[in-house]
Amino acid sequence: MATVTELKAVLKDTLEKRGVLGHLRARIRAEVFNALDDESEPPPPLSHENLLINELIREYLEFNKYKYTASVLMADRLMPRRCALSKKRDHEVDFGRE
C-alpha cells in the first residue's frame, strides 16, 4: 500500500499535468492582487483602443500557451472571456479613424 507522501506526490503530478495547479496558482495570484488593490479609487474606464490592445495581448498569451498569465490579465481588468472585438474580423474593427 502506498504511503500518504507517495499519494500526495502522485496527486500533485497528476494535477500539474492536467494544468489544474497552474490555473489555481494564477487565480490565487489574481485574487491576492485584487485584495491588495485600493478599491477606493476605481480603475479608469477602458477605452476602445485599450480594450483592443488588451485583447491583442490576451490573444498573444493564449496563442503561446500562456493561459494562466492570460487568466490573470483577464481577472485584473475584468475583461470578458471572449471580447466582442475577437469576434470581428481584422478589417471590421473600428480604429476610430475617419
C-alpha positions as CSV (number, residue, x, y, z in Angstrom):
1,M,0.0,0.0,0.0
2,A,1.3,3.5,-0.9
3,T,2.2,5.9,1.8
4,V,0.5,9.3,2.3
5,T,3.6,11.0,0.9
6,E,3.6,8.9,-2.2
7,L,-0.1,9.6,-2.8
8,K,0.4,13.3,-2.4
9,A,3.3,13.2,-4.9
10,V,1.1,11.3,-7.4
11,L,-1.8,13.6,-6.9
12,K,0.4,16.7,-7.3
13,D,1.9,15.3,-10.5
14,T,-1.5,14.5,-11.9
15,L,-2.9,17.9,-11.2
16,E,0.2,19.6,-12.6
17,K,0.0,17.6,-15.9
18,R,-3.7,18.5,-16.3
19,G,-2.9,22.2,-15.7
20,V,-5.1,22.4,-12.6
21,L,-2.3,23.6,-10.3
22,G,-1.1,26.3,-12.7
23,H,-4.7,27.6,-13.1
24,L,-5.2,27.6,-9.3
25,R,-1.9,29.4,-8.8
26,A,-2.8,32.1,-11.4
27,R,-6.3,32.5,-9.8
28,I,-4.8,32.9,-6.3
29,R,-2.3,35.5,-7.6
30,A,-5.1,37.4,-9.2
31,E,-7.2,37.3,-6.0
32,V,-4.2,38.4,-3.9
33,F,-3.7,41.4,-6.2
34,N,-7.4,42.2,-6.1
35,A,-7.4,42.1,-2.3
36,L,-4.4,44.4,-2.2
37,D,-5.8,46.7,-4.8
38,D,-7.1,50.1,-3.5
39,E,-10.8,49.8,-4.1
40,S,-11.4,53.4,-3.0
41,E,-10.0,54.6,-6.4
42,P,-11.7,52.7,-9.2
43,P,-9.6,51.9,-12.3
44,P,-10.1,54.3,-15.3
45,P,-12.6,53.1,-17.8
46,L,-11.2,51.0,-20.6
47,S,-11.2,53.0,-23.9
48,H,-11.8,51.2,-27.1
49,E,-8.1,51.4,-28.0
50,N,-7.0,50.0,-24.7
51,L,-9.6,47.2,-24.9
52,L,-8.2,46.4,-28.4
53,I,-4.6,46.4,-27.0
54,N,-5.6,44.2,-24.1
55,E,-7.4,41.8,-26.4
56,L,-4.3,41.6,-28.6
57,I,-2.1,40.8,-25.6
58,R,-4.6,38.2,-24.4
59,E,-4.6,36.5,-27.9
60,Y,-0.8,36.6,-27.9
61,L,-0.7,34.9,-24.5
62,E,-3.2,32.3,-25.4
63,F,-1.5,31.6,-28.8
64,N,1.8,31.0,-27.0
65,K,0.0,28.8,-24.4
66,Y,0.4,31.3,-21.5
67,K,-3.2,30.6,-20.5
68,Y,-2.6,31.2,-16.8
69,T,-1.0,34.6,-17.4
70,A,-3.9,35.4,-19.7
71,S,-6.3,34.5,-16.9
72,V,-4.6,36.9,-14.6
73,L,-4.8,39.7,-17.2
74,M,-8.5,39.0,-17.7
75,A,-9.2,38.9,-13.9
76,D,-7.1,42.1,-13.4
77,R,-9.0,44.1,-16.0
78,L,-12.3,42.2,-15.6
79,M,-12.3,41.5,-19.3
80,P,-15.0,39.3,-20.8
81,R,-13.9,35.8,-21.6
82,R,-14.2,36.5,-25.3
83,C,-14.1,40.1,-26.2
84,A,-16.6,41.4,-28.8
85,L,-13.5,42.5,-30.7
86,S,-12.3,39.0,-31.1
87,K,-15.5,38.1,-32.9
88,K,-14.8,40.7,-35.6
89,R,-12.5,40.2,-38.5
90,D,-9.5,42.4,-38.7
91,H,-10.9,44.6,-41.3
92,E,-14.1,45.1,-39.3
93,V,-12.5,46.6,-36.2
94,D,-13.2,50.3,-36.0
95,F,-9.9,52.1,-35.0
96,G,-11.6,55.4,-34.7
97,R,-10.1,56.7,-37.9
98,E,-12.0,58.7,-40.5
